[in-house]
Amino acid sequence: QVQLVESGGGLVQAGGSLRLSCVASGSIFRIVAMGWYRQSPGKQRELVATITSGGSTNYAESVKGRFTISRDNAKNTVYLQMNSLKSEDTAVYYCTRVGTKYWGQGTQVTVSS
């Protein structure tokens, strides 16, 4: 059973920064792609960023240049550094093992304008 546990969400003013963390259980973390998604009320869950086992990254256009995904395989952790936050970034952010059924419980990010 894979468990993904997110942390780091909170309330921040527009223009501020937050760093989300996701700790994954399991010994194969280093060979799997990981991703962050988000969901706002009334909207579908959308891709934010992904990172492959080799460190290649992919971002939604809306966050390019502001968000950075990274991973620490020694700690089984994937991060999402979010800078220059906007009110439209307000959402519940979820961590996932890409292409699988495994999702975290989500962490709320609220950006006040």
N, C-alpha and C positions, 0 to 999 in steps of 0.2 A: 504494500500500500504506500503510495506516494503522498506526502503531505507538503503543502506549500503555505508558509505563514508570512504574511505581509506586515509591515510596520512603517511608521514614519509619516503617516498622513496627519492632517491638522488644518488649522485655520491660519491663513496668511494673507497679507495685503497684496494687492496687485503690484507687480514688479518685484515681488519677493521670491524666495527660493525654498525648496523642500527637497529632501532626498528620501526616496522610498527604498526599502529593503525587502527582499523576499528570500527566506531561508527554505531550502528544499531538503527533504529527507531522501535517502537512497544513495547508493554508491556510484550510480552512473551519471551523476549530475554533469560531470565534466564533458560528457560526450553527447549531450542533448542540447537542442536549441531551446532558449527560454524567451518569454515575451511578456510585455505589459499591455493590457487593454484597459479601457475605461468605459463607464456607462453613466450617463446623466439621466435624470428623471424624464421619462417619456421618450427616450431615445434608445436606439439599439447599441449594444456593446460594440466598440470600435477599437481597431488596432492603434496602439501608440508607438511601440517600438519592439523589435526583436533582435536577438543576438545569437549567432550560431556557436557551435562548440569551438570553432576556430577564431571567434571574435568578430566576424563580419556582422555589421549592423544594418538595420533598416528602420526608417522612421516615417510616420505619417507626415504629410506635407505641413499640417497645422502646427507641428512641434519642432520641425527641423530648425536647427540653429539655436534652439532654446533648451531642449531636453537631450540628455546623454544616457544611454544604457551601457552598463558595464557588468562584468561578472568577476567573482573571485572563486575559482574552482576549489581552492584549499578550504574555503569556508562554506561551500555549497550555497553561495549567495549571489543573487543578481540584484543590481541597483538601478534606480532611475533618478538621476539628478535633474531636477526641474528648476530652471531659472527663468527670469522675466515672466513670471506667471501672470495669466490673464483671467478675468472672471469666467471666460468660456472654458477654462481648464477645470472648473469645478465639476467633480464627478467622483464616483467610487472607482478606485484603481485596483485592477486584479492582475495577479501574476499567474502565468500558466507555463506548463511544459508544452511547447509548440506541437500541434498535431495530435495531442492526446486529450483525454477527458479530465485531466488533472488541473484544477484551478484552486487558487487560494480563496479565502473568505472575503477578501477585499478590504481596502482601507480608504476612508473618506478624505478627500482633499477639497477644501473650500477656500476659494479666493475671493476676498472682498474688494470691491471697487471703491 
